[in-house]
Amino acid sequence: MKKRNLKSLRANLIAGLLVYGWGVHGLAVQAQTPQKVKVYGTVYDVSQKRRVPLDYASVSFPSYAIGTTTTKDGSYVLDNVPKGKVHMRIQYLGKLSIDTLVNITRDMKLDFSLRDENFKLKEVLVTAQANEAGKATSSSISRTAMDHMQATSLHDIMALIPGGLSSNPTLNATQQINIRQVNTTTDNNALNALGTSIIKDGAPISNNANLQALNPTVAGGSTSLAGGASPSGGVDVRSISTENIESVEVIRGIPSVEYGDLTSGAVIVHTKAGREPLRIKAKANPNVYQVSVGTGVELGENKGALNVSGDYAYNTKDPKASYLFYQRATGSVMYSNTFFNKLNSTCKCNRILINNLFK
């Protein structure tokens, strides 16, 4: 009888130890498993003067791979969120995203407000600004407008004046400036370009000594050589890069006599001078590959400033005929200073290298 009671006591003790062990194990597992709570709230759009609920905004905890989208009233609910510090992300297309660290300790209500991600520039002038140059109407074209249209040569920016025609930037053929006239292949087109004066930093650019024409006894006429501008027309402005130009003024009429010999109008080019941060630009289109660099530095007190720039452009007329190409390399050095606190003076040195193999 005593042996039976001893065996029963031993069995009860073992069973009790097993039950206790499983209980302790369950408590340990429960202690290791983080408690989960609910996070909810509303996402608002504050781009207007008042807050408006924003639907279909993304709300997530990237670390837990937990996420949802807001409903039509801008509300959201995220269940089974572990307690603790975690990154929370709120996103919506066209809005500034919110990525913040939150400390989840209990069921929490979190509201958020999203603002517009504004890609708009403060102001871009895409057409020339009209002003008066004496009694002749003129248009001013700023650096911002030239950057906006990705101009390759001086000819491209003429599309910004009233009546100008837009075209793809290219250096395929001779480019002459015609004021108040559409480009054609007639003689009147050449006469209009011949009567247009181009003045760069106060110095007129002349086409009078053009040597790009073949002898009439050879070609039967004043045909231009290698696609350049003939002497009976205007200046080929492909050689004038826009990368170091600060502004351009186009006078559409008969201006003052200070602009010299002209009949159709004047194009006044002002290049960059003075101090300028280092700029390196590269751009390409189906025809033209172009790279430019420039900077301006102060030489010291009362010593003026030196502005240096360079540009290289390579144009292929037809990808299947790579031997028909045009390339332009230009360099510019501009020194500017103020003397006697009244007189502003600039001295400029230009270097242009043109290689034209067009037929």
Secondary structure, DSSP 4 states (H G I P E B T S, - for coil): -HHHHHHHHHHHHHHHHHHHHHHHHHHHHHHHSPPEEEEEEEEEE-SSSS-EE-TT-EEEETTTTEEEE--TTSEEEEEEEESEEEEEEEE-TTB--EEEEEEE-SSEE--EEE-B-----S----SPEEEEETTEEEEEEEHHHHHHHT--BTTGGGGGSTT--------SS-----TTS---SSHHHHHHHHTEEEEETTEEE--TT---B--HHHHSS-PBGGG---TTS---GGGSBSTTEEEEEEE-S---GGG-S-SSEEEEEEE--S-EEEEEEEEE-SSEEEEEEEEEEE-STTS-EEEEEEEEEEEES-TT-TTSEEEEEEEEEEEEEEETTTEEEEEEEEEEEEEE---
